[in-house]
Amino acid sequence: MLSLQEVAVGASARVRDVAGSDPTSLRLLEMGLTPGVKVRVVGTAPLGDPLELELRGYRLSIRRNEASRVAVTQ
């Protein structure tokens, strides 16, 4: 299964699931990373972390370890 951290810069994917039920996973869902949402990876910081995403008409930055919890399909 492909995770959001594996999606290349400039590519888009659709969220399939967010793993876990801890506060971090719940926060990702609250920020809009819900199943079915289209996400585009806009860029990364100079050292590769965090990732900048575009979804639902806004931009969001999350850490790679958080992005690894988000399963996607391309």
PQR file of N, CA, C, O and H, with PARSE charges and radii, in Angstrom:
ATOM      1  N   MET A   1       0.838  -1.177   0.000 -0.4000 1.5000
ATOM      2  CA  MET A   1       0.000   0.000   0.000 -0.0000 2.0000
ATOM      3  C   MET A   1       0.886   1.244   0.000  0.5500 1.7000
ATOM      4  O   MET A   1       1.901   1.291   0.695 -0.5500 1.4000
ATOM      5  N   LEU A   2       0.507   2.223  -0.763 -0.4000 1.5000
ATOM      6  CA  LEU A   2       1.267   3.461  -0.914 -0.0000 2.0000
ATOM      7  C   LEU A   2       0.854   4.454   0.168  0.5500 1.7000
ATOM      8  O   LEU A   2      -0.333   4.627   0.443 -0.5500 1.4000
ATOM      9  H   LEU A   2      -0.318   2.184  -1.328  0.4000 1.0000
ATOM     10  N   SER A   3       1.843   5.104   0.780 -0.4000 1.5000
ATOM     11  CA  SER A   3       1.531   6.136   1.770 -0.0000 2.0000
ATOM     12  C   SER A   3       1.797   7.515   1.170  0.5500 1.7000
ATOM     13  O   SER A   3       2.491   7.643   0.161 -0.5500 1.4000
ATOM     14  H   SER A   3       2.808   4.963   0.557  0.4000 1.0000
ATOM     15  N   LEU A   4       1.246   8.523   1.793 -0.4000 1.5000
ATOM     16  CA  LEU A   4       1.370   9.894   1.297 -0.0000 2.0000
ATOM     17  C   LEU A   4       2.820  10.355   1.262  0.5500 1.7000
ATOM     18  O   LEU A   4       3.181  11.171   0.414 -0.5500 1.4000
ATOM     19  H   LEU A   4       0.682   8.419   2.612  0.4000 1.0000
ATOM     20  N   GLN A   5       3.653   9.856   2.155 -0.4000 1.5000
ATOM     21  CA  GLN A   5       5.062  10.275   2.161 -0.0000 2.0000
ATOM     22  C   GLN A   5       5.813   9.772   0.935  0.5500 1.7000
ATOM     23  O   GLN A   5       6.885  10.288   0.620 -0.5500 1.4000
ATOM     24  H   GLN A   5       3.360   9.193   2.844  0.4000 1.0000
ATOM     25  N   GLU A   6       5.275   8.777   0.237 -0.4000 1.5000
ATOM     26  CA  GLU A   6       5.928   8.206  -0.945 -0.0000 2.0000
ATOM     27  C   GLU A   6       5.510   8.878  -2.251  0.5500 1.7000
ATOM     28  O   GLU A   6       6.084   8.584  -3.300 -0.5500 1.4000
ATOM     29  H   GLU A   6       4.404   8.357   0.493  0.4000 1.0000
ATOM     30  N   VAL A   7       4.533   9.766  -2.211 -0.4000 1.5000
ATOM     31  CA  VAL A   7       4.057  10.442  -3.415 -0.0000 2.0000
ATOM     32  C   VAL A   7       5.072  11.513  -3.815  0.5500 1.7000
ATOM     33  O   VAL A   7       5.522  12.292  -2.975 -0.5500 1.4000
ATOM     34  H   VAL A   7       4.067  10.005  -1.359  0.4000 1.0000
ATOM     35  N   ALA A   8       5.425  11.549  -5.082 -0.4000 1.5000
ATOM     36  CA  ALA A   8       6.433  12.486  -5.589 -0.0000 2.0000
ATOM     37  C   ALA A   8       5.897  13.919  -5.594  0.5500 1.7000
ATOM     38  O   ALA A   8       4.691  14.146  -5.688 -0.5500 1.4000
ATOM     39  H   ALA A   8       5.059  10.916  -5.765  0.4000 1.0000
ATOM     40  N   VAL A   9       6.809  14.865  -5.492 -0.4000 1.5000
ATOM     41  CA  VAL A   9       6.445  16.285  -5.561 -0.0000 2.0000
ATOM     42  C   VAL A   9       5.825  16.557  -6.931  0.5500 1.7000
ATOM     43  O   VAL A   9       6.375  16.156  -7.956 -0.5500 1.4000
ATOM     44  H   VAL A   9       7.788  14.680  -5.415  0.4000 1.0000
ATOM     45  N   GLY A  10       4.691  17.230  -6.944 -0.4000 1.5000
ATOM     46  CA  GLY A  10       3.975  17.532  -8.173 -0.0000 2.0000
ATOM     47  C   GLY A  10       2.905  16.523  -8.520  0.5500 1.7000
ATOM     48  O   GLY A  10       2.057  16.788  -9.372 -0.5500 1.4000
ATOM     49  H   GLY A  10       4.244  17.556  -6.111  0.4000 1.0000
ATOM     50  N   ALA A  11       2.928  15.360  -7.870 -0.4000 1.5000
ATOM     51  CA  ALA A  11       1.950  14.307  -8.147 -0.0000 2.0000
ATOM     52  C   ALA A  11       0.738  14.440  -7.228  0.5500 1.7000
ATOM     53  O   ALA A  11       0.805  15.044  -6.157 -0.5500 1.4000
ATOM     54  H   ALA A  11       3.617  15.145  -7.177  0.4000 1.0000
ATOM     55  N   SER A  12      -0.356  13.865  -7.676 -0.4000 1.5000
ATOM     56  CA  SER A  12      -1.588  13.865  -6.894 -0.0000 2.0000
ATOM     57  C   SER A  12      -1.959  12.445  -6.517  0.5500 1.7000
ATOM     58  O   SER A  12      -1.551  11.485  -7.170 -0.5500 1.4000
ATOM     59  H   SER A  12      -0.410  13.375  -8.546  0.4000 1.0000
ATOM     60  N   ALA A  13      -2.732  12.327  -5.460 -0.4000 1.5000
ATOM     61  CA  ALA A  13      -3.224  11.029  -5.008 -0.0000 2.0000
ATOM     62  C   ALA A  13      -4.549  11.255  -4.292  0.5500 1.7000
ATOM     63  O   ALA A  13      -4.905  12.381  -3.946 -0.5500 1.4000
ATOM     64  H   ALA A  13      -3.063  13.107  -4.929  0.4000 1.0000
ATOM     65  N   ARG A  14      -5.263  10.166  -4.080 -0.4000 1.5000
ATOM     66  CA  ARG A  14      -6.532  10.229  -3.358 -0.0000 2.0000
ATOM     67  C   ARG A  14      -6.370   9.481  -2.035  0.5500 1.7000
ATOM     68  O   ARG A  14      -5.861   8.361  -2.004 -0.5500 1.4000
ATOM     69  H   ARG A  14      -4.973   9.251  -4.361  0.4000 1.0000
ATOM     70  N   VAL A  15      -6.807  10.111  -0.946 -0.4000 1.5000
ATOM     71  CA  VAL A  15      -6.688   9.506   0.378 -0.0000 2.0000
ATOM     72  C   VAL A  15      -7.575   8.272   0.452  0.5500 1.7000
ATOM     73  O   VAL A  15      -8.749   8.306   0.083 -0.5500 1.4000
ATOM     74  H   VAL A  15      -7.220  11.022  -0.971  0.4000 1.0000
ATOM     75  N   ARG A  16      -6.996   7.192   0.932 -0.4000 1.5000
ATOM     76  CA  ARG A  16      -7.743   5.948   1.098 -0.0000 2.0000
ATOM     77  C   ARG A  16      -8.136   5.736   2.552  0.5500 1.7000
ATOM     78  O   ARG A  16      -9.262   5.338   2.849 -0.5500 1.4000
ATOM     79  H   ARG A  16      -6.043   7.164   1.232  0.4000 1.0000
ATOM     80  N   ASP A  17      -7.181   6.011   3.475 -0.4000 1.5000
ATOM     81  CA  ASP A  17      -7.430   5.770   4.894 -0.0000 2.0000
ATOM     82  C   ASP A  17      -6.359   6.465   5.719  0.5500 1.7000
ATOM     83  O   ASP A  17      -5.251   6.699   5.237 -0.5500 1.4000
ATOM     84  H   ASP A  17      -6.266   6.334   3.235  0.4000 1.0000
ATOM     85  N   VAL A  18      -6.688   6.795   6.960 -0.4000 1.5000
ATOM     86  CA  VAL A  18      -5.719   7.307   7.922 -0.0000 2.0000
ATOM     87  C   VAL A  18      -5.613   6.264   9.025  0.5500 1.7000
ATOM     88  O   VAL A  18      -6.602   5.964   9.694 -0.5500 1.4000
ATOM     89  H   VAL A  18      -7.588   6.605   7.351  0.4000 1.0000
ATOM     90  N   ALA A  19      -4.416   5.708   9.219 -0.4000 1.5000
ATOM     91  CA  ALA A  19      -4.217   4.631  10.185 -0.0000 2.0000
ATOM     92  C   ALA A  19      -4.162   5.162  11.611  0.5500 1.7000
ATOM     93  O   ALA A  19      -3.610   6.230  11.877 -0.5500 1.4000
ATOM     94  H   ALA A  19      -3.613   5.951   8.675  0.4000 1.0000
ATOM     95  N   GLY A  20      -4.745   4.396  12.514 -0.4000 1.5000
ATOM     96  CA  GLY A  20      -4.668   4.710  13.933 -0.0000 2.0000
ATOM     97  C   GLY A  20      -5.877   5.450  14.456  0.5500 1.7000
ATOM     98  O   GLY A  20      -6.722   5.931  13.701 -0.5500 1.4000
ATOM     99  H   GLY A  20      -5.194   3.529  12.299  0.4000 1.0000
ATOM    100  N   SER A  21      -5.932   5.525  15.793 -0.4000 1.5000
ATOM    101  CA  SER A  21      -7.017   6.264  16.449 -0.0000 2.0000
ATOM    102  C   SER A  21      -6.466   7.135  17.568  0.5500 1.7000
ATOM    103  O   SER A  21      -7.187   7.516  18.491 -0.5500 1.4000
ATOM    104  H   SER A  21      -5.246   5.134  16.406  0.4000 1.0000
ATOM    105  N   ASP A  22      -5.184   7.441  17.472 -0.4000 1.5000
ATOM    106  CA  ASP A  22      -4.532   8.296  18.463 -0.0000 2.0000
ATOM    107  C   ASP A  22      -4.770   9.770  18.109  0.5500 1.7000
ATOM    108  O   ASP A  22      -5.322  10.056  17.047 -0.5500 1.4000
ATOM    109  H   ASP A  22      -4.598   7.132  16.723  0.4000 1.0000
ATOM    110  N   PRO A  23      -4.372  10.701  18.963 -0.5600 1.5000
ATOM    111  CA  PRO A  23      -4.598  12.125  18.690  0.2800 2.0000
ATOM    112  C   PRO A  23      -4.007  12.624  17.367  0.5500 1.7000
ATOM    113  O   PRO A  23      -4.598  13.489  16.720 -0.5500 1.4000
ATOM    114  N   THR A  24      -2.861  12.098  16.960 -0.4000 1.5000
ATOM    115  CA  THR A  24      -2.251  12.536  15.695 -0.0000 2.0000
ATOM    116  C   THR A  24      -3.120  12.137  14.505  0.5500 1.7000
ATOM    117  O   THR A  24      -3.358  12.950  13.612 -0.5500 1.4000
ATOM    118  H   THR A  24      -2.381  11.396  17.485  0.4000 1.0000
ATOM    119  N   SER A  25      -3.588  10.908  14.487 -0.4000 1.5000
ATOM    120  CA  SER A  25      -4.444  10.449  13.390 -0.0000 2.0000
ATOM    121  C   SER A  25      -5.750  11.226  13.351  0.5500 1.7000
ATOM    122  O   SER A  25      -6.224  11.596  12.277 -0.5500 1.4000
ATOM    123  H   SER A  25      -3.395  10.248  15.213  0.4000 1.0000
ATOM    124  N   LEU A  26      -6.327  11.470  14.506 -0.4000 1.5000
ATOM    125  CA  LEU A  26      -7.565  12.240  14.559 -0.0000 2.0000
ATOM    126  C   LEU A  26      -7.344  13.671  14.074  0.5500 1.7000
ATOM    127  O   LEU A  26      -8.206  14.241  13.405 -0.5500 1.4000
ATOM    128  H   LEU A  26      -5.942  11.169  15.378  0.4000 1.0000
ATOM    129  N   ARG A  27      -6.210  14.243  14.405 -0.4000 1.5000
ATOM    130  CA  ARG A  27      -5.898  15.609  13.957 -0.0000 2.0000
ATOM    131  C   ARG A  27      -5.743  15.658  12.440  0.5500 1.7000
ATOM    132  O   ARG A  27      -6.182  16.622  11.812 -0.5500 1.4000
ATOM    133  H   ARG A  27      -5.510  13.780  14.949  0.4000 1.0000
ATOM    134  N   LEU A  28      -5.129  14.643  11.839 -0.4000 1.5000
ATOM    135  CA  LEU A  28      -5.002  14.587  10.377 -0.0000 2.0000
ATOM    136  C   LEU A  28      -6.384  14.569   9.729  0.5500 1.7000
ATOM    137  O   LEU A  28      -6.607  15.241   8.722 -0.5500 1.4000
ATOM    138  H   LEU A  28      -4.773  13.860  12.349  0.4000 1.0000
ATOM    139  N   LEU A  29      -7.307  13.809  10.300 -0.4000 1.5000
ATOM    140  CA  LEU A  29      -8.674  13.773   9.786 -0.0000 2.0000
ATOM    141  C   LEU A  29      -9.345  15.135   9.935  0.5500 1.7000
ATOM    142  O   LEU A  29     -10.043  15.586   9.028 -0.5500 1.4000
ATOM    143  H   LEU A  29      -7.126  13.264  11.119  0.4000 1.0000
ATOM    144  N   GLU A  30      -9.136  15.788  11.073 -0.4000 1.5000
ATOM    145  CA  GLU A  30      -9.720  17.114  11.301 -0.0000 2.0000
ATOM    146  C   GLU A  30      -9.179  18.160  10.333  0.5500 1.7000
ATOM    147  O   GLU A  30      -9.879  19.114   9.994 -0.5500 1.4000
ATOM    148  H   GLU A  30      -8.569  15.421  11.811  0.4000 1.0000
ATOM    149  N   MET A  31      -7.937  17.986   9.888 -0.4000 1.5000
ATOM    150  CA  MET A  31      -7.325  18.935   8.950 -0.0000 2.0000
ATOM    151  C   MET A  31      -7.776  18.688   7.513  0.5500 1.7000
ATOM    152  O   MET A  31      -7.358  19.405   6.605 -0.5500 1.4000
ATOM    153  H   MET A  31      -7.368  17.211  10.163  0.4000 1.0000
ATOM    154  N   GLY A  32      -8.624  17.683   7.296 -0.4000 1.5000
ATOM    155  CA  GLY A  32      -9.190  17.469   5.970 -0.0000 2.0000
ATOM    156  C   GLY A  32      -8.680  16.260   5.222  0.5500 1.7000
ATOM    157  O   GLY A  32      -9.126  16.009   4.102 -0.5500 1.4000
ATOM    158  H   GLY A  32      -8.965  17.100   8.034  0.4000 1.0000
ATOM    159  N   LEU A  33      -7.767  15.502   5.794 -0.4000 1.5000
ATOM    160  CA  LEU A  33      -7.252  14.315   5.124 -0.0000 2.0000
ATOM    161  C   LEU A  33      -8.198  13.136   5.371  0.5500 1.7000
ATOM    162  O   LEU A  33      -7.860  12.182   6.072 -0.5500 1.4000
ATOM    163  H   LEU A  33      -7.406  15.706   6.704  0.4000 1.0000
ATOM    164  N   THR A  34      -9.379  13.229   4.782 -0.4000 1.5000
ATOM    165  CA  THR A  34     -10.394  12.197   4.941 -0.0000 2.0000
ATOM    166  C   THR A  34     -10.458  11.323   3.692  0.5500 1.7000
ATOM    167  O   THR A  34     -10.065  11.770   2.614 -0.5500 1.4000
ATOM    168  H   THR A  34      -9.653  14.004   4.213  0.4000 1.0000
ATOM    169  N   PRO A  35     -10.946  10.087   3.813 -0.5600 1.5000
ATOM    170  CA  PRO A  35     -11.022   9.195   2.650  0.2800 2.0000
ATOM    171  C   PRO A  35     -11.769   9.832   1.481  0.5500 1.7000
ATOM    172  O   PRO A  35     -12.833  10.429   1.645 -0.5500 1.4000
ATOM    173  N   GLY A  36     -11.177   9.684   0.295 -0.4000 1.5000
ATOM    174  CA  GLY A  36     -11.769  10.201  -0.929 -0.0000 2.0000
ATOM    175  C   GLY A  36     -11.255  11.559  -1.370  0.5500 1.7000
ATOM    176  O   GLY A  36     -11.513  11.968  -2.502 -0.5500 1.4000
ATOM    177  H   GLY A  36     -10.312   9.199   0.161  0.4000 1.0000
ATOM    178  N   VAL A  37     -10.539  12.266  -0.516 -0.4000 1.5000
ATOM    179  CA  VAL A  37     -10.052  13.608  -0.836 -0.0000 2.0000
ATOM    180  C   VAL A  37      -8.828  13.530  -1.746  0.5500 1.7000
ATOM    181  O   VAL A  37      -7.932  12.715  -1.525 -0.5500 1.4000
ATOM    182  H   VAL A  37     -10.330  11.933   0.404  0.4000 1.0000
ATOM    183  N   LYS A  38      -8.799  14.380  -2.766 -0.4000 1.5000
ATOM    184  CA  LYS A  38      -7.646  14.456  -3.659 -0.0000 2.0000
ATOM    185  C   LYS A  38      -6.602  15.382  -3.038  0.5500 1.7000
ATOM    186  O   LYS A  38      -6.921  16.487  -2.600 -0.5500 1.4000
ATOM    187  H   LYS A  38      -9.527  15.041  -2.946  0.4000 1.0000
ATOM    188  N   VAL A  39      -5.352  14.921  -3.005 -0.4000 1.5000
ATOM    189  CA  VAL A  39      -4.238  15.659  -2.401 -0.0000 2.0000
ATOM    190  C   VAL A  39      -3.121  15.776  -3.423  0.5500 1.7000
ATOM    191  O   VAL A  39      -2.804  14.813  -4.121 -0.5500 1.4000
ATOM    192  H   VAL A  39      -5.092  14.023  -3.361  0.4000 1.0000
ATOM    193  N   ARG A  40      -2.528  16.955  -3.509 -0.4000 1.5000
ATOM    194  CA  ARG A  40      -1.360  17.158  -4.380 -0.0000 2.0000
ATOM    195  C   ARG A  40      -0.181  17.543  -3.506  0.5500 1.7000
ATOM    196  O   ARG A  40      -0.295  18.410  -2.639 -0.5500 1.4000
ATOM    197  H   ARG A  40      -2.785  17.738  -2.942  0.4000 1.0000
ATOM    198  N   VAL A  41       0.954  16.893  -3.738 -0.4000 1.5000
ATOM    199  CA  VAL A  41       2.178  17.235  -3.013 -0.0000 2.0000
ATOM    200  C   VAL A  41       2.824  18.402  -3.747  0.5500 1.7000
ATOM    201  O   VAL A  41       3.302  18.251  -4.872 -0.5500 1.4000
ATOM    202  H   VAL A  41       1.046  16.188  -4.442  0.4000 1.0000
ATOM    203  N   VAL A  42       2.835  19.565  -3.103 -0.4000 1.5000
ATOM    204  CA  VAL A  42       3.323  20.795  -3.723 -0.0000 2.0000
ATOM    205  C   VAL A  42       4.840  20.893  -3.605  0.5500 1.7000
ATOM    206  O   VAL A  42       5.511  21.315  -4.547 -0.5500 1.4000
ATOM    207  H   VAL A  42       2.447  19.687  -2.189  0.4000 1.0000
ATOM    208  N   GLY A  43       5.376  20.508  -2.463 -0.4000 1.5000
ATOM    209  CA  GLY A  43       6.824  20.611  -2.277 -0.0000 2.0000
ATOM    210  C   GLY A  43       7.250  20.090  -0.917  0.5500 1.7000
ATOM    211  O   GLY A  43       6.444  19.589  -0.132 -0.5500 1.4000
ATOM    212  H   GLY A  43       4.831  20.165  -1.698  0.4000 1.0000
ATOM    213  N   THR A  44       8.545  20.227  -0.665 -0.4000 1.5000
ATOM    214  CA  THR A  44       9.110  19.838   0.623 -0.0000 2.0000
ATOM    215  C   THR A  44      10.041  20.941   1.091  0.5500 1.7000
ATOM    216  O   THR A  44      10.482  21.779   0.304 -0.5500 1.4000
ATOM    217  H   THR A  44       9.200  20.635  -1.302  0.4000 1.0000
ATOM    218  N   ALA A  45      10.329  20.928   2.362 -0.4000 1.5000
ATOM    219  CA  ALA A  45      11.314  21.857   2.904 -0.0000 2.0000
ATOM    220  C   ALA A  45      12.700  21.430   2.408  0.5500 1.7000
ATOM    221  O   ALA A  45      12.850  20.312   1.914 -0.5500 1.4000
ATOM    222  H   ALA A  45       9.971  20.248   3.001  0.4000 1.0000
ATOM    223  N   PRO A  46      13.708  22.287   2.528 -0.5600 1.5000
ATOM    224  CA  PRO A  46      15.039  21.965   1.999  0.2800 2.0000
ATOM    225  C   PRO A  46      15.620  20.623   2.462  0.5500 1.7000
ATOM    226  O   PRO A  46      16.324  19.969   1.693 -0.5500 1.4000
ATOM    227  N   LEU A  47      15.347  20.211   3.675 -0.4000 1.5000
ATOM    228  CA  LEU A  47      15.868  18.926   4.152 -0.0000 2.0000
ATOM    229  C   LEU A  47      14.880  17.782   3.969  0.5500 1.7000
ATOM    230  O   LEU A  47      15.108  16.678   4.464 -0.5500 1.4000
ATOM    231  H   LEU A  47      14.776  20.743   4.300  0.4000 1.0000
ATOM    232  N   GLY A  48      13.769  18.043   3.253 -0.4000 1.5000
ATOM    233  CA  GLY A  48      12.810  16.996   2.934 -0.0000 2.0000
ATOM    234  C   GLY A  48      11.667  16.835   3.912  0.5500 1.7000
ATOM    235  O   GLY A  48      10.783  16.007   3.688 -0.5500 1.4000
ATOM    236  H   GLY A  48      13.584  18.940   2.851  0.4000 1.0000
ATOM    237  N   ASP A  49      11.658  17.595   4.980 -0.4000 1.5000
ATOM    238  CA  ASP A  49      10.602  17.476   5.980 -0.0000 2.0000
ATOM    239  C   ASP A  49      10.284  18.852   6.522  0.5500 1.7000
ATOM    240  O   ASP A  49      11.220  19.501   6.989 -0.5500 1.4000
ATOM    241  H   ASP A  49      12.376  18.267   5.161  0.4000 1.0000
ATOM    242  N   PRO A  50       9.100  19.354   6.511 -0.5600 1.5000
ATOM    243  CA  PRO A  50       7.819  18.705   6.226  0.2800 2.0000
ATOM    244  C   PRO A  50       7.451  18.737   4.747  0.5500 1.7000
ATOM    245  O   PRO A  50       8.146  19.325   3.918 -0.5500 1.4000
ATOM    246  N   LEU A  51       6.321  18.077   4.449 -0.4000 1.5000
ATOM    247  CA  LEU A  51       5.743  18.088   3.111 -0.0000 2.0000
ATOM    248  C   LEU A  51       4.697  19.186   3.040  0.5500 1.7000
ATOM    249  O   LEU A  51       3.970  19.424   4.005 -0.5500 1.4000
ATOM    250  H   LEU A  51       5.756  17.600   5.122  0.4000 1.0000
ATOM    251  N   GLU A  52       4.622  19.849   1.902 -0.4000 1.5000
ATOM    252  CA  GLU A  52       3.564  20.837   1.691 -0.0000 2.0000
ATOM    253  C   GLU A  52       2.530  20.221   0.761  0.5500 1.7000
ATOM    254  O   GLU A  52       2.861  19.790  -0.343 -0.5500 1.4000
ATOM    255  H   GLU A  52       5.212  19.655   1.118  0.4000 1.0000
ATOM    256  N   LEU A  53       1.276  20.180   1.208 -0.4000 1.5000
ATOM    257  CA  LEU A  53       0.194  19.558   0.470 -0.0000 2.0000
ATOM    258  C   LEU A  53      -0.838  20.598   0.068  0.5500 1.7000
ATOM    259  O   LEU A  53      -0.972  21.641   0.708 -0.5500 1.4000
ATOM    260  H   LEU A  53       1.007  20.530   2.105  0.4000 1.0000
ATOM    261  N   GLU A  54      -1.559  20.300  -0.991 -0.4000 1.5000
ATOM    262  CA  GLU A  54      -2.686  21.138  -1.390 -0.0000 2.0000
ATOM    263  C   GLU A  54      -3.916  20.240  -1.459  0.5500 1.7000
ATOM    264  O   GLU A  54      -3.933  19.243  -2.182 -0.5500 1.4000
ATOM    265  H   GLU A  54      -1.450  19.453  -1.510  0.4000 1.0000
ATOM    266  N   LEU A  55      -4.947  20.609  -0.695 -0.4000 1.5000
ATOM    267  CA  LEU A  55      -6.180  19.858  -0.679 -0.0000 2.0000
ATOM    268  C   LEU A  55      -7.323  20.774  -0.281  0.5500 1.7000
ATOM    269  O   LEU A  55      -7.128  21.716   0.487 -0.5500 1.4000
ATOM    270  H   LEU A  55      -4.934  21.419  -0.109  0.4000 1.0000
ATOM    271  N   ARG A  56      -8.497  20.507  -0.789 -0.4000 1.5000
ATOM    272  CA  ARG A  56      -9.698  21.258  -0.433 -0.0000 2.0000
ATOM    273  C   ARG A  56      -9.539  22.781  -0.566  0.5500 1.7000
ATOM    274  O   ARG A  56     -10.181  23.536   0.164 -0.5500 1.4000
ATOM    275  H   ARG A  56      -8.655  19.741  -1.413  0.4000 1.0000
ATOM    276  N   GLY A  57      -8.691  23.228  -1.491 -0.4000 1.5000
ATOM    277  CA  GLY A  57      -8.526  24.655  -1.720 -0.0000 2.0000
ATOM    278  C   GLY A  57      -7.571  25.364  -0.776  0.5500 1.7000
ATOM    279  O   GLY A  57      -7.514  26.594  -0.776 -0.5500 1.4000
ATOM    280  H   GLY A  57      -8.169  22.615  -2.084  0.4000 1.0000
ATOM    281  N   TYR A  58      -6.821  24.623   0.027 -0.4000 1.5000
ATOM    282  CA  TYR A  58      -5.832  25.261   0.894 -0.0000 2.0000
ATOM    283  C   TYR A  58      -4.558  24.428   0.942  0.5500 1.7000
ATOM    284  O   TYR A  58      -4.530  23.295   0.462 -0.5500 1.4000
ATOM    285  H   TYR A  58      -6.867  23.624   0.026  0.4000 1.0000
ATOM    286  N   ARG A  59      -3.519  24.988   1.516 -0.4000 1.5000
ATOM    287  CA  ARG A  59      -2.233  24.293   1.644 -0.0000 2.0000
ATOM    288  C   ARG A  59      -1.998  23.911   3.093  0.5500 1.7000
ATOM    289  O   ARG A  59      -2.350  24.641   4.020 -0.5500 1.4000
ATOM    290  H   ARG A  59      -3.542  25.909   1.906  0.4000 1.0000
ATOM    291  N   LEU A  60      -1.393  22.748   3.259 -0.4000 1.5000
ATOM    292  CA  LEU A  60      -1.169  22.165   4.572 -0.0000 2.0000
ATOM    293  C   LEU A  60       0.232  21.583   4.613  0.5500 1.7000
ATOM    294  O   LEU A  60       0.658  20.936   3.655 -0.5500 1.4000
ATOM    295  H   LEU A  60      -1.106  22.155   2.506  0.4000 1.0000
ATOM    296  N   SER A  61       0.951  21.797   5.692 -0.4000 1.5000
ATOM    297  CA  SER A  61       2.264  21.191   5.878 -0.0000 2.0000
ATOM    298  C   SER A  61       2.189  20.172   6.995  0.5500 1.7000
ATOM    299  O   SER A  61       1.714  20.466   8.092 -0.5500 1.4000
ATOM    300  H   SER A  61       0.605  22.323   6.470  0.4000 1.0000
ATOM    301  N   ILE A  62       2.672  18.949   6.702 -0.4000 1.5000
ATOM    302  CA  ILE A  62       2.721  17.902   7.713 -0.0000 2.0000
ATOM    303  C   ILE A  62       4.080  17.214   7.655  0.5500 1.7000
ATOM    304  O   ILE A  62       4.756  17.238   6.627 -0.5500 1.4000
ATOM    305  H   ILE A  62       3.058  18.710   5.811  0.4000 1.0000
ATOM    306  N   ARG A  63       4.463  16.611   8.752 -0.4000 1.5000
ATOM    307  CA  ARG A  63       5.740  15.890   8.812 -0.0000 2.0000
ATOM    308  C   ARG A  63       5.643  14.573   8.050  0.5500 1.7000
ATOM    309  O   ARG A  63       4.554  14.031   7.863 -0.5500 1.4000
ATOM    310  H   ARG A  63       3.913  16.592   9.587  0.4000 1.0000
ATOM    311  N   ARG A  64       6.781  14.071   7.619 -0.4000 1.5000
ATOM    312  CA  ARG A  64       6.809  12.805   6.881 -0.0000 2.0000
ATOM    313  C   ARG A  64       6.272  11.650   7.725  0.5500 1.7000
ATOM    314  O   ARG A  64       5.572  10.778   7.209 -0.5500 1.4000
ATOM    315  H   ARG A  64       7.666  14.512   7.771  0.4000 1.0000
ATOM    316  N   ASN A  65       6.595  11.637   9.025 -0.4000 1.5000
ATOM    317  CA  ASN A  65       6.089  10.532   9.856 -0.0000 2.0000
ATOM    318  C   ASN A  65       4.567  10.587   9.976  0.5500 1.7000
ATOM    319  O   ASN A  65       3.927   9.546  10.128 -0.5500 1.4000
ATOM    320  H   ASN A  65       7.163  12.345   9.444  0.4000 1.0000
ATOM    321  N   GLU A  66       3.979  11.780   9.910 -0.4000 1.5000
ATOM    322  CA  GLU A  66       2.520  11.888   9.888 -0.0000 2.0000
ATOM    323  C   GLU A  66       1.971  11.442   8.537  0.5500 1.7000
ATOM    324  O   GLU A  66       0.938  10.776   8.470 -0.5500 1.4000
ATOM    325  H   GLU A  66       4.499  12.625   9.786  0.4000 1.0000
ATOM    326  N   ALA A  67       2.664  11.811   7.463 -0.4000 1.5000
ATOM    327  CA  ALA A  67       2.234  11.430   6.105 -0.0000 2.0000
ATOM    328  C   ALA A  67       2.285   9.921   5.912  0.5500 1.7000
ATOM    329  O   ALA A  67       1.541   9.378   5.095 -0.5500 1.4000
ATOM    330  H   ALA A  67       3.504  12.352   7.517  0.4000 1.0000
ATOM    331  N   SER A  68       3.157   9.236   6.655 -0.4000 1.5000
ATOM    332  CA  SER A  68       3.253   7.780   6.522 -0.0000 2.0000
ATOM    333  C   SER A  68       2.000   7.085   7.037  0.5500 1.7000
ATOM    334  O   SER A  68       1.772   5.923   6.699 -0.5500 1.4000
ATOM    335  H   SER A  68       3.761   9.678   7.319  0.4000 1.0000
ATOM    336  N   ARG A  69       1.186   7.751   7.839 -0.4000 1.5000
ATOM    337  CA  ARG A  69      -0.056   7.184   8.362 -0.0000 2.0000
ATOM    338  C   ARG A  69      -1.200   7.265   7.355  0.5500 1.7000
ATOM    339  O   ARG A  69      -2.232   6.618   7.538 -0.5500 1.4000
ATOM    340  H   ARG A  69       1.372   8.695   8.113  0.4000 1.0000
ATOM    341  N   VAL A  70      -1.025   8.059   6.285 -0.4000 1.5000
ATOM    342  CA  VAL A  70      -2.102   8.293   5.325 -0.0000 2.0000
ATOM    343  C   VAL A  70      -1.905   7.385   4.111  0.5500 1.7000
ATOM    344  O   VAL A  70      -0.976   7.578   3.327 -0.5500 1.4000
ATOM    345  H   VAL A  70      -0.187   8.584   6.136  0.4000 1.0000
ATOM    346  N   ALA A  71      -2.773   6.407   3.967 -0.4000 1.5000
ATOM    347  CA  ALA A  71      -2.731   5.504   2.813 -0.0000 2.0000
ATOM    348  C   ALA A  71      -3.432   6.190   1.645  0.5500 1.7000
ATOM    349  O   ALA A  71      -4.502   6.775   1.808 -0.5500 1.4000
ATOM    350  H   ALA A  71      -3.527   6.250   4.604  0.4000 1.0000
ATOM    351  N   VAL A  72      -2.815   6.113   0.461 -0.4000 1.5000
ATOM    352  CA  VAL A  72      -3.365   6.768  -0.729 -0.0000 2.0000
ATOM    353  C   VAL A  72      -3.379   5.829  -1.922  0.5500 1.7000
ATOM    354  O   VAL A  72      -2.701   4.802  -1.936 -0.5500 1.4000
ATOM    355  H   VAL A  72      -1.945   5.638   0.328  0.4000 1.0000
ATOM    356  N   THR A  73      -4.165   6.204  -2.921 -0.4000 1.5000
ATOM    357  CA  THR A  73      -4.149   5.535  -4.220 -0.0000 2.0000
ATOM    358  C   THR A  73      -3.874   6.580  -5.274  0.5500 1.7000
ATOM    359  O   THR A  73      -4.295   7.728  -5.131 -0.5500 1.4000
ATOM    360  H   THR A  73      -4.715   7.039  -2.910  0.4000 1.0000
ATOM    361  N   GLN A  74      -3.179   6.207  -6.326 -0.4000 1.5000
ATOM    362  CA  GLN A  74      -2.859   7.178  -7.377 -0.0000 2.0000
ATOM    363  C   GLN A  74      -3.649   6.857  -8.572  0.5500 1.7000
ATOM    364  O   GLN A  74      -3.542   7.546  -9.586 -0.5500 1.4000
ATOM    365  H   GLN A  74      -2.837   5.274  -6.442  0.4000 1.0000
TER
END
